[in-house]
Amino acid sequence: IIRINNRKILNGIAEVAGIADAFMVMTIAIDKLDKIGHDKVVIEMENGGIPEKNARQALSLISEKNLDKLGTLLESSEIGMKGINEVKQVFNLLNEKDLLNVEIDTTLARGLNYYTGCIFEVIVDTTAHPDVVMGSIAGGGRYDDLTSTFGLKDVSGVGISFGAARIYDVLNELEKYPENVHSDLDILLVSFDDASFNYGFSLLSMLRSKGIKADIYPSPVKMKKQMKYANQRGTKYVGVIGETEVEAESIMLKNMATGDQGLVSVTEIESKISE
């Protein structure tokens, strides 16, 4: 599920609540709303210098999920109304199918202050598994002038980061790895020495450019260890490279299913593998 908000909406909420000068205090606090709850967020804003009355007003505004109603509440804030219109534009661009997985969440803040427009987080839909709670697995947003920090002004962009560890945990917990996904290689290159390895490494790009799933063992260690790895990877062929193969611009191609092997030139590898 993709949750969307807009930093301009949050700016508008801060303006209407009379705490525009404490905008960052407010956003940092509400970014913890899911974790610490409503009352503790109020306390955190108070600790940051925001009066309790203003803090509760801001949270009341943030709790409004209907964009039209929120627009009425923020009509005195130009920047707030601009944020609402930007979010509406996003929803207008989505079709009905997309809308099933996208929702407005005005409590979403994304604590970093370089965001200037729409912000978003991706969470796991655990309807079938309500006990699986992972938090967000991806998130990001728009920034109008982040590049000025590095001396390049007026360049806008959108960034997103993925929580690889959380995604891995979700796939494991919900058993979402597709059954038909496998990592079989067409060919694994193995080598006897550094010169052979360098030659094999130079072949990789050529093989991959032809659509061949190719890899190379990362160092010329004992051949027994490299062949064991080839079996673990389930590779169809192994390309053995030694001094002779380098000189002949070839590889010793071994069919791992039949055990047959023979010297094959670089130009013949693709046709031999596809036989």
Salt bridges, closest charged atoms under 4 A:
ASP34 OD2 - ARG3 NH1 3.55
ASP39 OD1 - HIS38 ND1 3.66
ASP39 OD1 - ARG56 NH1 3.88
GLU44 OE2 - LYS32 NZ 2.60
GLU52 OE2 - ARG56 NE 2.94
ASP68 OD1 - LYS88 NZ 2.75
GLU86 OE2 - LYS8 NZ 3.23
ASP105 OD2 - ARG3 NH1 2.91
ASP105 OD1 - LYS65 NZ 3.05
GLU121 OE1 - ARG3 NH2 2.93
GLU121 OE2 - ARG110 NH1 3.05
ASP144 OD1 - ARG142 NE 2.66
ASP184 OD2 - HIS182 ND1 3.96
ASP186 OD1 - LYS236 NZ 3.59
ASP215 OD1 - ARG208 NH2 3.58
ASP215 OD2 - ARG233 NH1 3.57
GLU270 OE1 - LYS210 NZ 3.91
GLU275 OE2 - LYS272 NZ 4.00
